[in-house]
Amino acid sequence: MAVIRELLRSGVRDLTIVAPTAGLEVDLLVAAGRVKRLITAYVGCEGVASVGPAYRSALRDGSLEISDYDEGICAAGLKAAAQKLPFLPWRGGVGTSLPELNPELVEFSDPISSEPLLAVPAISLDVAIVVAEAADRYGNAWFGRSRYMDPLLANAAELVVVQAEEVIDNSEIRKHPERTQYWTRAVVTEARFGTHPYAGPRSVRDEAALREYAEAARRLGEGNDAPFREFMRRHVESCVDHEHYLEAIGKARLAELEVKP
């Protein structure tokens, strides 16, 4: 989220976003009009918004190009890119309308068994944004329990941006090679509570803040942009960087969210 807010402040537009299962961070980029195309299986926040409000509105009005994959197809495309292959075969989706919705998914016959499969094209990324519990300044990262699809995204990218809860010395990283991942091209940014309002390696989610955004985005879809403009002003535009954002949230609130060791 710290990197997403910085992207919003930068003014970048016409993004193609690959997010196998996306939360309200992608919905926020859509609401702000920064996304041209989205490759995803899901956008939403269970318990807060079953479907991202801005995502839903953009699909309805046709302002967002979409590749509507499932998670397995997303993973196959990322693995193909990581292996420098043009595609990988995938059994899931055969016999469904997914190839009709996404013409880039091509059904073919396995040359060995003759069974029908889908050819999933490589999903190559310019930049992957991943969250690590800790990293050194060279980009060697510890994911802990929060890795999910981050390594898949990073392996498919030309450049990896590692948002770390803490930047530690390389000598500490070397003590645990079994939990360390690294990439040829990586940059590191330290952002304590950098996933707020979502949960992170050392914090739980701020459900009140997530609900505030979801309501603002829902109102935006109803033609009332005032709540969303106020949300952007307080959480993005008036915060020059991540430290200012944390000051706006407040130390007391962050302390309530922190998971004590």
C-alpha positions as CSV (number, residue, x, y, z in Angstrom):
1,M,0.0,0.0,0.0
2,A,2.9,2.4,0.7
3,V,4.1,1.9,-2.9
4,I,0.5,2.1,-4.3
5,R,0.0,5.5,-2.6
6,E,3.3,6.7,-4.0
7,L,2.1,5.6,-7.5
8,L,-1.0,7.6,-7.0
9,R,1.0,10.7,-6.0
10,S,3.2,10.3,-9.1
11,G,0.3,10.8,-11.5
12,V,1.1,7.6,-13.5
13,R,-1.8,6.5,-15.8
14,D,-2.8,3.9,-18.3
15,L,-1.4,1.0,-16.2
16,T,-1.7,-2.7,-17.0
17,I,-2.1,-4.4,-13.7
18,V,-1.5,-8.1,-13.1
19,A,-3.1,-9.1,-9.7
20,P,-4.1,-12.8,-9.5
21,T,-6.3,-12.0,-6.4
22,A,-6.5,-8.3,-5.8
23,G,-7.7,-6.3,-2.8
24,L,-8.9,-2.8,-2.5
25,E,-5.4,-1.5,-3.4
26,V,-6.2,-2.3,-7.1
27,D,-9.8,-1.0,-6.7
28,L,-8.3,2.3,-5.4
29,L,-6.1,2.5,-8.6
30,V,-9.2,1.9,-10.7
31,A,-11.2,4.4,-8.8
32,A,-8.5,7.0,-9.4
33,G,-8.6,6.4,-13.1
34,R,-5.0,5.0,-13.3
35,V,-5.7,1.5,-14.8
36,K,-6.2,0.8,-18.5
37,R,-6.1,-3.0,-18.4
38,L,-6.4,-5.6,-15.5
39,I,-5.5,-9.2,-15.5
40,T,-7.1,-10.8,-12.4
41,A,-9.2,-13.6,-10.9
42,Y,-10.8,-11.4,-8.2
43,V,-10.9,-7.9,-6.9
44,G,-12.5,-7.3,-3.5
45,C,-12.2,-7.6,0.2
46,E,-14.1,-10.4,1.9
47,G,-16.3,-9.1,4.7
48,V,-15.9,-5.5,3.6
49,A,-16.7,-5.6,-0.2
50,S,-17.4,-8.9,-1.9
51,V,-16.5,-7.2,-5.2
52,G,-14.4,-4.0,-5.4
53,P,-16.9,-1.1,-5.9
54,A,-14.8,0.8,-8.4
55,Y,-13.9,-2.4,-10.2
56,R,-17.6,-3.3,-10.5
57,S,-18.5,0.2,-11.9
58,A,-15.6,0.2,-14.4
59,L,-16.7,-3.2,-15.8
60,R,-20.3,-2.0,-16.1
61,D,-19.4,1.2,-18.0
62,G,-16.7,-0.5,-20.1
63,S,-13.9,1.9,-19.0
64,L,-11.6,-1.0,-18.0
65,E,-10.1,-3.7,-20.2
66,I,-10.2,-7.1,-18.4
67,S,-8.6,-10.5,-18.8
68,D,-10.9,-12.6,-16.6
69,Y,-8.7,-15.5,-15.5
70,D,-8.8,-17.9,-12.6
71,E,-5.9,-18.1,-10.2
72,G,-4.5,-21.3,-11.8
73,I,-4.4,-19.6,-15.2
74,C,-2.7,-16.5,-13.7
75,A,-0.1,-18.7,-12.0
76,A,0.5,-20.6,-15.3
77,G,1.1,-17.4,-17.2
78,L,3.5,-16.1,-14.6
79,K,5.4,-19.4,-14.5
80,A,5.7,-19.3,-18.3
81,A,7.2,-15.8,-18.2
82,A,9.6,-16.8,-15.4
83,Q,10.8,-19.8,-17.5
84,K,11.1,-17.6,-20.7
85,L,8.5,-19.7,-22.4
86,P,5.8,-18.4,-24.8
87,F,3.1,-20.4,-22.9
88,L,2.4,-23.2,-20.5
89,P,-0.4,-25.8,-20.8
90,W,-3.2,-25.8,-18.3
91,R,-6.1,-28.2,-17.8
92,G,-8.3,-25.9,-15.8
93,G,-10.8,-24.0,-17.9
94,V,-11.1,-26.6,-20.6
95,G,-14.8,-26.9,-21.6
96,T,-15.8,-23.6,-20.0
97,S,-16.4,-20.1,-21.5
98,L,-13.0,-18.8,-20.3
99,P,-11.4,-19.1,-23.8
100,E,-14.4,-17.3,-25.3
101,L,-14.1,-14.5,-22.8
102,N,-10.3,-14.4,-23.2
103,P,-9.3,-15.2,-26.9
104,E,-5.6,-15.3,-25.9
105,L,-6.3,-18.6,-24.1
106,V,-6.1,-21.2,-26.9
107,E,-7.4,-24.7,-26.6
108,F,-5.2,-27.4,-28.2
109,S,-4.6,-31.1,-28.2
110,D,-1.8,-32.5,-26.1
111,P,0.6,-34.1,-28.6
112,I,1.2,-37.0,-26.2
113,S,-2.2,-37.9,-24.8
114,S,-4.5,-36.0,-27.3
115,E,-6.4,-34.6,-24.3
116,P,-7.7,-31.0,-24.6
117,L,-5.6,-28.3,-22.8
118,L,-5.4,-24.6,-22.7
119,A,-2.3,-22.8,-23.9
120,V,-1.8,-19.9,-21.4
121,P,0.4,-17.1,-22.8
122,A,3.3,-15.9,-20.7
123,I,2.4,-12.9,-18.4
124,S,5.6,-10.9,-18.5
125,L,5.9,-7.9,-16.1
126,D,7.9,-4.8,-16.3
127,V,7.8,-4.3,-12.5
128,A,6.6,-6.5,-9.6
129,I,5.7,-5.0,-6.3
130,V,6.1,-7.4,-3.4
131,V,5.9,-7.2,0.4
132,A,8.6,-8.7,2.6
133,E,8.9,-9.0,6.3
134,A,12.6,-8.0,6.0
135,A,15.2,-7.4,3.3
136,D,18.7,-6.2,3.0
137,R,19.6,-3.2,0.7
138,Y,20.5,-5.6,-2.1
139,G,17.0,-7.0,-2.4
140,N,17.5,-10.3,-0.6
141,A,14.1,-10.8,1.1
142,W,12.3,-12.8,3.8
143,F,8.6,-13.3,3.1
144,G,7.7,-15.1,6.2
145,R,4.1,-16.4,6.2
146,S,2.9,-13.6,3.8
147,R,4.4,-14.8,0.5
148,Y,1.3,-16.0,-1.3
149,M,1.9,-15.2,-5.1
150,D,4.6,-12.6,-4.6
151,P,7.5,-14.9,-5.6
152,L,5.5,-15.8,-8.8
153,L,5.0,-12.2,-9.7
154,A,8.7,-11.3,-8.9
155,N,10.0,-14.2,-11.0
156,A,8.0,-13.0,-14.0
157,A,9.3,-9.4,-13.8
158,E,12.2,-7.4,-15.2
159,L,12.4,-5.3,-12.0
160,V,11.3,-6.2,-8.5
161,V,10.3,-3.5,-5.9
162,V,10.6,-5.0,-2.5
163,Q,8.6,-3.1,0.1
164,A,10.0,-4.4,3.4
165,E,8.8,-3.9,6.9
166,E,12.4,-3.6,7.9
167,V,15.7,-3.3,6.1
168,I,18.4,-5.3,7.9
169,D,22.1,-6.0,7.4
170,N,23.2,-8.5,4.9
171,S,25.0,-10.4,7.6
172,E,21.6,-11.1,9.2
173,I,20.1,-12.3,5.9
174,R,23.0,-14.7,5.4
175,K,22.1,-16.5,8.7
176,H,18.9,-17.9,7.1
177,P,19.5,-18.8,3.4
178,E,16.6,-21.3,3.5
179,R,14.1,-18.5,3.9
180,T,15.8,-15.9,1.6
181,Q,14.7,-15.1,-2.0
182,Y,16.5,-12.8,-4.4
183,W,16.3,-11.5,-7.9
184,T,18.8,-10.1,-10.4
185,R,17.2,-6.6,-10.5
186,A,15.6,-5.4,-7.3
187,V,15.2,-2.2,-5.4
188,V,14.2,-2.0,-1.7
189,T,12.1,0.5,0.2
190,E,11.5,0.3,3.9
191,A,7.9,0.9,5.0
192,R,6.9,0.0,8.5
193,F,3.1,-0.7,8.5
194,G,3.5,-0.4,4.7
195,T,0.5,-2.6,4.1
196,H,-2.0,-0.5,6.1
197,P,-5.0,-0.6,6.1
198,Y,-4.4,-4.3,5.2
199,A,-2.7,-6.8,7.4
200,G,1.0,-7.2,7.1
201,P,3.8,-9.4,8.3
202,R,3.6,-7.7,11.8
203,S,0.1,-6.2,11.9
204,V,-3.6,-7.0,11.6
205,R,-5.9,-5.2,9.2
206,D,-7.6,-1.9,10.0
207,E,-11.2,-2.9,9.1
208,A,-12.6,0.6,9.9
209,A,-10.2,2.2,7.4
210,L,-11.1,-0.5,4.7
211,R,-14.8,0.2,5.2
212,E,-14.2,3.9,4.9
213,Y,-12.6,3.4,1.5
214,A,-15.3,0.9,0.3
215,E,-18.1,3.3,1.2
216,A,-16.4,6.2,-0.6
217,A,-15.8,4.0,-3.7
218,R,-19.4,2.8,-3.6
219,R,-20.7,6.4,-3.5
220,L,-18.4,7.2,-6.4
221,G,-20.2,4.6,-8.5
222,E,-23.5,6.3,-7.6
223,G,-22.4,9.6,-9.0
224,N,-21.3,11.2,-5.7
225,D,-17.5,11.8,-5.9
226,A,-17.2,14.0,-2.7
227,P,-16.4,11.1,-0.3
228,F,-13.8,9.7,-2.6
229,R,-12.2,13.1,-3.2
230,E,-12.0,13.6,0.5
231,F,-10.5,10.1,1.0
232,M,-7.8,10.8,-1.6
233,R,-7.1,14.2,-0.1
234,R,-6.6,12.8,3.5
235,H,-4.9,9.5,2.7
236,V,-2.8,10.3,-0.5
237,E,-2.6,13.9,-1.6
238,S,-1.9,15.6,1.8
239,C,0.7,13.0,2.7
240,V,4.0,13.8,1.0
241,D,5.4,10.3,1.8
242,H,4.8,7.2,3.9
243,E,6.0,8.7,7.2
244,H,3.5,11.5,6.8
245,Y,0.8,8.9,6.2
246,L,1.6,7.1,9.4
247,E,1.5,10.4,11.3
248,A,-2.0,11.0,9.9
249,I,-3.2,7.5,11.0
250,G,-1.7,8.1,14.5
251,K,0.6,6.2,16.8
252,A,-2.1,5.0,19.1
253,R,-4.1,3.4,16.2
254,L,-1.0,1.7,14.8
255,A,-0.1,0.4,18.2
256,E,-3.5,-1.3,18.4
257,L,-2.9,-3.0,15.0
258,E,0.6,-4.2,15.7
259,V,1.2,-7.9,16.4
260,K,3.5,-8.2,19.4
261,P,6.3,-10.8,19.1
